[in-house]
Amino acid sequence: MARIVIDPITRIEGHLRIEATVDGGAVSDAWSSSTMFRGMEIVLRNRDPREAWLFAQRICGVCTTVHALASVRAVEDAVGATPPVNARLIRNIIAGTQYVQDHVVHFYHLHAFDWVDAVAATKADPAATSRLAQSISAWPKSNSAYFKGIRDKVAAIVGSGQPSLFANGYWGHPAYRLSPEANLMLVAHYLEALDWQREIVRVHAILGGKNPHPQTYLVGGMAIPIDPNSQAALNMEKFDQIRGLLESAQTFVEQVYVPDAVLVASHYPEWFKYGAGHRTYMSYGDFPEPLSGVEAYRFARGIVRPAKGMHVDGVDQAKIAEYVTRSWYTYPNERAPLHPWQGETDPKYTGPQPPFDFLDVDHKYSWLKAPRYADEPMETGPLARLLVSYASGRPDVKKTVDTALGALKLHPAALSSTLGRVVARVLETQLMAAWLLDWHDQLVSNVAHGDLRVHDGSRWDPSTWPAECEGWGSHEAPRGSLGHWIRIKNEQIANYQAVVPTTWNASPRDAQGVRGPYEASLIGTPVVDANRPLEILRTVHSFDPCMACAVHVLDPNGALIVNVDADRGGGW
C-alpha cells in the first residue's frame, strides 16, 4: 500500500492538497485539504449592505460575477426588494455568459490535459488531423496547413527548454489514449479557446462595464439604463452587438467544444464507471423566468439520489449547516454543526508544521468546513443541476440529455461518474447558449413594448428596512450551489457568510466521519503509476475546484486574526 500526496493540485483556482492511499492499483482512501484561507467576511462587517456585492465578488477572480449576484439577492431577501423584469433578464444574460465562458475554459485549459497528451501532438500528421476534424465538425479552421502551423508551434515550444504552458503534464503516461492527430486537434482548439473566451465576455463589458467583476449590480435591480434613443444607454445597436456575440459563442460551442468532448468521451468509456462518490445531488434552482408570472427557474431546485430513484426532494436552506470537526477552526461544540446565520469561524491551525510528509488526517486537516444538508453530504455543480432538472421533467433538459445518452449508448446512471461530470458540463453549455439567445430576445421585446425599468427603488432607503433582518441569496454558479447569508442590524452588516460550491464538494470528513464528495469520488479510482497519479487528477478536475471561493475567515467580534506582510519575500 502506498500513500500519495499531490500538493498543490494545479490547473485549478487556489490551493488544494489531495492525500490518498493506493492499494492493489486503486485508491482505497482519500483526504481533501484546502491549504489556504482568506477573510472577505471580515471586510464586510459593519458596512452598508447595499455595497456588499462589490466586495463579495472579489472573493474570486475566476468565478467573477457569481458572488455579486448571490450577494444582492441576499440583501434583497433581507429587506424585501424585488428587481423588475429587465433587471432579472440582464442578470440572467450576465450569469449565463459566465457559464458558457467558464465551462469552455474549464474543458480546454483546466481539464483537457488530463486526457490529451500535448507532447504526442508533435508527432501528428497534419493532413490526417484535418480529415479527423472535418469528419466530426464543420468548423472552418480544419485544413492541413492550419494544423501544420499548430504542430510546428507546439514542437518549437516543447523543444525550447522553456515549455511554458506545456511544462506541467504527465506526458507519455500510459493512461493517455488519443491518437497523435486527436491530440493535435485538441491542442489547436485549446489555443483557439484562449482567444475565443476574450470575445464572449465582451457581453459583460457591455452590460456590466467590465470583466472580471461587472460593476452594474444594484440591490433592487441593475444600474445600467435602457433607452433606445440614447448612445449612453442600452439601445438597439448594443442589443444587436450582444446577440452577435452570443450567436458566435453558440457556434463555437456546437462546432468545437461539443465534438471535442464527444471525441474524448468515446476514447475513455471506462471513466463512466469511476468517480461517482455519494450520488447525492443538490441544486438551489436558478435563472428565473421573469415573464412567466410565476416563480419558475430554468434549472430546477431540488435534491436527487439516483441510487434511490429519481424522486426530487425540496431544498430548505434552514437545513444547511457546517461542521468544523476536521477543520482548522473551533466551535463551542465541535461535533455540532452551525447554520450560516449562526456561523462562527474562529481559525486555529493544529496541523503539522512544515516541512512534513503527511497531514494528521485522524484529526483536523483542512481549512474548509464541511457543509451538510440535513447531515448529508451533497455534490453540487453541472451534474447535480442536470440530474435535478432531468428528474423534475424540464423538457429541454430531458431532450438534450436523452439525445446525448443515446448517441453515447449510455444509461442515465453513467452520468454519476468522472466523465459524467464532463458530459453534464457540455450539455449544460449547449442549453445555456440557446437560453441566452432566448433571454436576449425577451429583453429586446420587453423594451420594444415600452418597459425601460431596471431598478425598484422602493426598498433602497434604509429607513424602510426593519431594525434587524436577515436574508439569504442563492445562485447556481458554474461550479454549483452558491449561498450567501446576511444579518443586518441598524442598517449595517452584523454577520455575513458564504457557503460556496467547492466547500460542498471539497469538504473534509464531518463529525460522523463521512467523507466529502471529492474524497468519496476517489475511492476505487485506478492508479497505474503512483509516482504520476494522472487518474486522480481526472476525477478531482472533473469537479472544477475553486479553493479561492471556498475558504473564508470571520471573527464574529471583528478582532484582528492575522497580519500578512505582503512585501516580505518578494510579494505574493
C-alpha positions in Angstrom: 0.0 0.0 0.0 1.3 3.4 -1.0 0.5 6.9 0.3 0.2 9.5 -2.4 0.4 13.3 -1.9 -0.5 15.8 -4.7 0.2 19.3 -3.4 -0.6 21.6 -5.0 -3.2 20.3 -7.4 -2.6 22.5 -10.4 -4.9 23.9 -13.1 -7.4 25.0 -10.5 -8.1 28.3 -8.7 -6.4 28.3 -5.3 -4.6 25.7 -3.2 -5.7 22.1 -2.9 -3.9 19.1 -1.4 -5.0 15.5 -2.0 -3.7 12.6 0.0 -4.7 9.1 -1.0 -3.7 5.5 -0.2 -3.3 3.2 -3.2 -3.8 -0.5 -2.7 -3.8 -3.1 -5.4 -3.6 -0.4 -8.1 -6.6 1.6 -6.9 -7.4 4.3 -4.4 -8.6 2.8 -1.1 -8.9 6.1 0.8 -8.6 9.8 0.2 -8.4 13.1 2.0 -9.1 16.6 0.5 -7.4 19.6 2.2 -7.5 23.2 1.4 -4.2 24.7 2.4 -5.2 28.4 2.3 -7.7 30.8 4.0 -8.8 34.3 3.4 -11.0 36.9 5.1 -13.7 38.5 3.0 -16.3 38.3 5.7 -14.1 40.5 8.0 -14.0 43.1 5.2 -17.8 43.1 5.0 -18.6 43.5 8.7 -20.2 46.9 9.7 -20.5 48.0 6.0 -23.6 49.2 4.2 -25.5 46.1 3.0 -26.1 47.8 -0.4 -22.4 47.7 -1.2 -21.8 44.2 0.0 -21.8 42.8 -3.5 -18.9 45.0 -4.6 -16.7 43.4 -2.0 -18.2 39.9 -2.1 -17.5 39.4 -5.8 -13.8 39.9 -5.1 -13.8 36.5 -3.3 -12.7 35.1 -6.6 -11.4 36.5 -10.0 -12.3 33.3 -11.9 -15.8 32.9 -10.7 -16.1 36.7 -11.0 -19.7 37.8 -11.2 -21.3 34.9 -9.3 -20.7 36.3 -5.8 -22.2 39.7 -6.8 -25.4 38.1 -7.8 -25.7 35.9 -4.7 -24.9 38.9 -2.6 -27.5 41.3 -4.0 -30.1 38.5 -3.8 -29.2 38.0 -0.1 -29.8 41.7 0.7 -32.9 41.8 -1.4 -34.3 38.8 0.5 -33.5 40.5 3.8 -35.0 44.0 3.0 -37.8 42.8 0.7 -36.6 44.3 -2.6 -37.9 42.9 -5.9 -35.9 43.6 -9.1 -38.0 44.4 -12.2 -38.3 42.2 -15.3 -35.5 43.8 -17.3 -33.1 43.6 -14.4 -33.7 39.9 -13.9 -33.2 39.3 -17.7 -30.0 41.3 -17.7 -28.8 39.3 -14.7 -29.6 36.0 -16.5 -27.6 37.1 -19.5 -24.6 38.1 -17.5 -24.7 34.9 -15.4 -25.4 32.7 -18.5 -22.5 34.3 -20.4 -20.3 33.4 -17.4 -21.4 29.8 -17.7 -20.5 29.5 -21.3 -17.1 31.1 -20.9 -16.3 29.3 -17.7 -17.3 25.8 -18.9 -15.3 26.1 -22.2 -12.3 27.4 -20.3 -12.6 24.5 -17.8 -12.7 21.9 -20.5 -9.7 23.2 -22.5 -7.5 25.0 -20.1 -8.1 23.2 -16.8 -9.1 19.7 -17.6 -8.1 18.8 -21.2 -4.5 17.8 -20.4 -5.9 15.0 -18.1 -7.0 13.3 -21.4 -4.8 15.0 -24.0 -1.0 14.4 -24.4 0.2 17.7 -25.7 3.7 16.4 -26.5 2.3 13.5 -28.5 0.7 16.1 -30.7 4.1 17.0 -32.2 4.1 13.5 -33.9 0.8 14.1 -35.7 0.2 14.1 -39.4 -1.5 17.5 -40.2 -3.4 16.0 -43.2 -4.8 13.2 -41.1 -5.6 15.7 -38.4 -7.5 17.8 -40.9 -9.5 14.7 -42.1 -10.4 13.9 -38.5 -11.5 17.4 -37.7 -13.7 17.6 -40.8 -15.3 14.3 -40.1 -16.7 15.5 -36.8 -17.4 19.2 -37.3 -18.0 21.9 -39.9 -15.6 24.3 -38.0 -13.8 26.2 -40.7 -10.3 26.1 -39.1 -9.7 22.5 -40.1 -7.3 22.4 -43.1 -3.9 20.7 -43.0 -1.9 23.9 -43.3 -3.5 25.2 -40.2 -2.8 22.1 -38.2 0.8 22.0 -39.5 1.3 25.5 -38.2 0.0 24.5 -34.8 2.1 21.3 -34.7 5.2 23.3 -35.5 4.4 25.9 -32.9 3.9 23.3 -30.2 7.1 21.4 -31.2 9.1 24.7 -31.0 7.7 25.4 -27.5 8.2 21.9 -26.2 11.8 21.8 -27.6 12.8 25.3 -26.4 13.8 24.3 -22.9 11.1 26.7 -21.7 7.9 24.7 -22.4 5.6 27.4 -20.9 2.0 26.1 -20.7 3.2 22.6 -21.7 5.6 22.3 -18.8 3.3 20.7 -16.3 2.0 17.4 -17.5 2.5 13.6 -17.3 3.3 13.4 -21.0 3.7 9.9 -22.3 1.7 8.4 -19.4 0.2 5.0 -20.3 -3.3 6.2 -19.3 -3.4 8.6 -22.4 -5.2 7.0 -25.2 -5.8 9.6 -28.0 -4.1 9.3 -31.4 -1.4 12.0 -32.2 -3.9 13.5 -34.6 -6.7 13.8 -32.0 -4.1 15.3 -29.6 -3.1 17.9 -32.2 -6.7 18.8 -32.9 -7.5 19.3 -29.3 -4.3 21.3 -28.6 -5.2 23.5 -31.6 -8.7 24.1 -30.1 -7.0 24.7 -26.7 -5.2 27.6 -28.2 -8.2 28.9 -30.1 -10.3 28.9 -26.9 -7.8 31.3 -25.3 -8.8 33.9 -27.9 -12.4 32.9 -28.1 -13.0 33.4 -24.3 -12.0 37.0 -24.5 -14.7 37.7 -27.1 -17.7 36.1 -25.2 -17.0 38.2 -22.1 -17.5 41.4 -24.1 -21.1 40.8 -23.1 -20.1 41.6 -19.6 -18.3 44.7 -20.7 -21.5 46.0 -22.4 -23.9 45.0 -19.6 -21.6 45.4 -16.6 -18.9 47.8 -17.6 -16.0 45.3 -17.3 -14.9 41.8 -16.9 -14.0 40.4 -14.5 -16.3 41.8 -11.8 -19.1 43.6 -13.7 -20.0 46.9 -11.9 -23.7 47.4 -12.6 -25.4 45.3 -9.9 -27.7 47.1 -7.6 -29.8 46.0 -4.7 -33.3 46.1 -6.3 -32.1 45.8 -9.9 -29.3 46.9 -12.1 -27.5 50.2 -12.6 -27.5 50.3 -16.4 -30.0 52.5 -18.2 -32.1 51.3 -21.1 -33.0 54.0 -23.7 -33.4 53.1 -27.4 -32.7 56.7 -28.3 -29.5 57.2 -26.3 -26.0 56.2 -27.2 -25.1 56.4 -23.5 -27.6 53.7 -22.6 -28.5 50.2 -23.7 -30.1 50.7 -27.1 -30.9 48.5 -30.1 -27.4 48.8 -31.5 -25.9 47.4 -28.3 -28.6 44.7 -28.2 -27.6 43.7 -31.7 -24.0 43.6 -30.7 -24.8 41.4 -27.8 -26.8 39.0 -29.9 -23.9 38.7 -32.4 -21.5 37.8 -29.6 -24.0 35.2 -28.2 -24.5 33.7 -31.7 -20.8 33.4 -32.2 -20.4 31.7 -28.8 -23.1 29.2 -29.7 -21.3 28.4 -32.9 -18.0 27.7 -31.1 -19.8 25.5 -28.5 -21.7 23.5 -31.2 -18.8 23.1 -33.7 -15.7 22.9 -31.4 -16.5 22.2 -27.7 -19.2 19.6 -28.2 -17.4 17.5 -30.8 -14.2 17.6 -28.9 -15.8 16.4 -25.7 -17.6 13.6 -27.5 -14.3 12.5 -29.0 -12.6 12.4 -25.6 -15.6 10.5 -24.1 -15.5 7.9 -26.8 -11.9 7.1 -26.1 -12.2 6.7 -22.4 -15.5 4.8 -21.9 -14.4 3.2 -18.6 -14.4 6.6 -17.0 -18.1 6.5 -16.9 -17.6 3.8 -14.2 -15.3 5.8 -11.9 -15.7 8.8 -9.7 -19.4 8.5 -8.6 -19.0 9.4 -5.0 -22.1 9.6 -2.7 -24.6 10.0 -5.6 -26.4 12.7 -3.7 -27.0 15.9 -5.7 -28.3 19.3 -4.8 -29.4 22.3 -6.9 -30.8 25.6 -5.5 -32.5 26.2 -8.8 -31.8 29.3 -10.9 -32.3 31.5 -13.9 -35.7 32.9 -13.2 -38.4 33.2 -15.9 -39.3 36.9 -15.2 -42.1 37.0 -17.9 -43.8 33.8 -16.8 -45.8 35.4 -13.9 -44.8 32.6 -11.6 -41.6 31.7 -9.6 -40.1 29.4 -12.1 -36.5 28.5 -12.9 -34.7 27.1 -16.0 -32.6 24.9 -13.7 -34.9 23.2 -11.2 -34.5 23.3 -7.4 -34.2 20.1 -5.5 -32.2 17.1 -4.3 -32.0 13.8 -6.1 -30.4 10.5 -5.0 -30.3 8.3 -8.2 -29.4 5.2 -6.2 -32.8 5.5 -4.5 -34.7 6.5 -7.7 -35.1 9.9 -9.5 -37.5 11.4 -7.0 -36.9 15.1 -6.4 -36.9 16.4 -2.8 -37.2 20.1 -2.0 -34.4 22.3 -0.6 -34.9 24.2 2.6 -31.9 26.4 3.4 -32.6 26.1 7.1 -31.3 22.5 6.9 -27.9 23.7 5.8 -25.1 23.6 8.4 -21.3 23.4 8.6 -19.1 21.2 10.7 -15.5 22.0 11.8 -14.8 18.7 13.4 -12.0 18.1 10.8 -11.3 21.7 10.0 -8.8 24.1 11.5 -11.4 26.2 13.3 -13.1 26.0 16.7 -16.8 25.8 17.6 -18.3 25.9 21.1 -19.3 22.3 20.3 -17.1 20.9 17.6 -19.2 17.9 17.0 -22.3 20.0 16.3 -22.8 21.9 13.0 -23.9 25.6 12.7 -26.2 27.2 10.2 -24.6 30.1 8.4 -26.7 32.7 10.1 -25.2 31.4 13.4 -21.8 30.7 11.8 -18.6 31.1 13.7 -15.2 31.0 12.0 -12.5 31.1 14.6 -9.3 29.8 13.0 -6.9 27.6 14.9 -4.3 25.7 13.0 -3.4 22.4 14.7 -1.8 20.6 11.8 1.9 19.6 11.4 4.5 22.3 11.0 6.3 22.3 7.6 8.1 20.5 6.3 6.0 17.4 6.8 5.2 14.3 4.8 1.5 13.8 5.6 -1.4 15.6 7.3 -2.8 14.3 10.6 -5.9 13.1 8.8 -7.2 11.4 12.0 -7.9 14.9 13.4 -8.2 18.3 11.7 -6.7 18.5 8.2 -8.3 21.3 6.1 -9.2 25.0 6.1 -12.5 24.0 4.6 -15.5 23.5 6.7 -17.8 20.6 6.0 -21.3 21.7 4.8 -24.1 19.2 5.1 -27.8 19.3 4.2 -29.8 17.6 7.0 -26.5 15.9 7.9 -25.9 14.6 4.4 -23.1 15.5 2.0 -24.2 16.9 -1.3 -22.5 17.2 -4.6 -23.2 20.4 -6.5 -22.4 21.6 -10.0 -23.4 20.9 -13.6 -24.1 17.2 -13.0 -26.3 18.0 -10.0 -28.2 20.7 -11.9 -28.7 18.4 -14.9 -30.0 15.4 -12.8 -32.3 17.6 -10.7 -33.8 19.3 -13.8 -34.0 16.0 -15.7 -35.8 14.3 -12.8 -38.1 17.4 -12.5 -39.2 16.9 -16.1 -37.7 20.0 -17.7 -38.5 19.3 -21.4 -35.4 20.9 -22.9 -33.1 19.3 -20.4 -34.7 15.9 -20.9 -34.4 16.2 -24.6 -30.8 17.3 -24.5 -29.7 14.6 -22.0 -31.6 11.8 -23.7 -30.2 12.7 -27.1 -26.6 12.7 -25.7 -27.1 9.4 -23.8 -28.5 7.8 -27.0 -25.5 8.9 -29.1 -23.1 7.7 -26.4 -25.1 4.5 -25.8 -25.2 5.2 -22.1 -27.8 4.7 -19.3 -28.5 7.9 -17.2 -26.8 6.1 -14.3 -23.5 6.5 -16.2 -23.6 10.3 -15.6 -22.7 9.7 -11.9 -19.0 9.4 -12.8 -15.9 11.4 -13.7 -16.7 11.6 -17.4 -20.4 12.1 -16.5 -19.4 15.4 -14.9 -17.6 16.4 -18.2 -20.6 15.4 -20.3 -23.0 17.3 -17.9 -20.9 20.4 -18.3 -21.0 20.2 -22.1 -24.8 19.6 -22.2 -25.3 22.5 -19.8 -23.3 24.7 -22.0 -25.4 23.7 -25.0 -28.5 24.6 -23.1 -27.2 27.8 -21.8 -26.0 29.0 -25.3 -29.6 28.6 -26.5 -31.2 30.1 -23.4 -29.0 33.2 -23.7 -30.5 34.0 -27.1 -34.0 33.5 -25.7 -33.4 35.8 -22.7 -31.8 38.4 -25.1 -34.9 38.3 -27.3 -37.2 38.5 -24.3 -35.4 41.6 -23.1 -35.5 43.3 -26.5 -39.2 42.5 -26.9 -40.0 43.9 -23.4 -38.1 47.1 -24.2 -39.8 47.4 -27.5 -43.2 47.3 -25.7 -42.1 50.4 -23.7 -40.8 48.8 -20.4 -37.5 50.5 -19.6 -37.4 49.9 -15.9 -34.2 48.3 -14.5 -34.5 49.2 -10.8 -37.1 49.1 -8.0 -36.1 51.8 -5.5 -38.9 51.3 -3.1 -36.6 49.5 -0.6 -33.4 51.4 -1.4 -33.7 53.8 1.6 -32.5 52.0 4.8 -35.3 53.8 6.7 -37.7 51.4 5.0 -35.9 48.4 6.5 -36.6 46.6 9.7 -34.1 47.5 12.5 -32.9 43.9 12.3 -33.4 41.4 9.4 -31.7 38.5 7.8 -31.7 37.1 4.3 -30.0 34.5 2.0 -29.3 34.7 -1.6 -28.6 31.7 -3.8 -27.1 31.3 -7.3 -26.4 28.2 -9.3 -22.8 29.3 -10.2 -21.0 27.4 -12.9 -19.3 25.2 -10.2 -22.5 24.6 -8.3 -24.8 25.8 -5.5 -23.7 29.1 -4.0 -25.3 30.6 -0.9 -24.7 34.0 0.8 -26.3 34.7 4.2 -26.5 38.1 5.7 -27.7 39.6 9.1 -28.4 43.3 9.1 -28.7 45.4 12.3 -29.1 49.1 12.4 -28.6 49.5 8.7 -25.2 47.7 8.8 -23.9 44.2 8.2 -23.8 42.4 11.5 -22.8 39.0 10.1 -22.0 37.6 6.6 -21.3 34.1 5.5 -20.8 32.4 2.1 -21.0 28.7 1.5 -19.8 28.0 -2.0 -19.8 25.0 -4.4 -16.3 23.9 -3.7 -16.9 24.0 0.1 -19.6 21.4 -0.5 -17.6 19.3 -2.9 -14.1 19.5 -1.4 -15.2 19.3 2.3 -13.3 17.1 4.7 -15.0 14.5 6.9 -17.7 15.6 9.3 -18.3 14.6 12.9 -19.6 11.2 11.8 -16.5 10.6 9.7 -18.5 10.8 6.5 -16.2 11.8 3.6 -16.8 14.9 1.5 -17.7 14.4 -2.2 -14.1 14.7 -3.6 -12.9 12.1 -1.1 -15.8 9.7 -1.8 -15.4 10.0 -5.5 -11.8 9.0 -5.5 -12.4 5.6 -3.9 -11.8 2.9 -6.4 -10.0 5.1 -8.9 -7.3 3.1 -10.8 -3.8 4.4 -10.5 -1.3 2.9 -13.0 1.7 4.8 -11.8 1.7 6.0 -8.2 4.5 8.5 -9.0 2.4 10.1 -11.7 -1.2 9.9 -10.4 -2.9 11.2 -13.5 -6.1 9.3 -12.8 -6.6 11.1 -9.5 -6.3 14.5 -11.3 -9.0 13.4 -13.8 -11.6 12.9 -11.1 -10.7 16.0 -9.0 -10.6 18.2 -12.0 -14.0 16.9 -13.2 -15.5 19.0 -10.3 -13.7 22.2 -11.4 -12.3 23.1 -8.0 -12.1 26.7 -6.9 -10.5 26.9 -3.5 -10.2 30.7 -3.5 -14.0 30.8 -3.2 -14.2 28.0 -0.6 -12.2 29.3 2.4 -13.3 32.4 4.4 -12.4 33.7 7.8 -14.7 35.6 10.1 -14.2 36.7 13.7 -17.7 37.5 15.0 -16.3 40.2 17.3 -14.3 41.9 14.5 -11.0 41.2 16.1 -7.7 41.1 14.1 -6.9 37.5 13.2 -3.7 37.6 11.2 -1.2 40.1 9.7 0.2 39.3 6.3 3.4 41.1 5.3 2.9 41.2 1.5 6.3 42.9 1.0 8.4 40.2 2.7 9.7 37.5 0.3 9.1 39.4 -2.9 5.3 40.0 -2.7 2.5 37.5 -3.1 
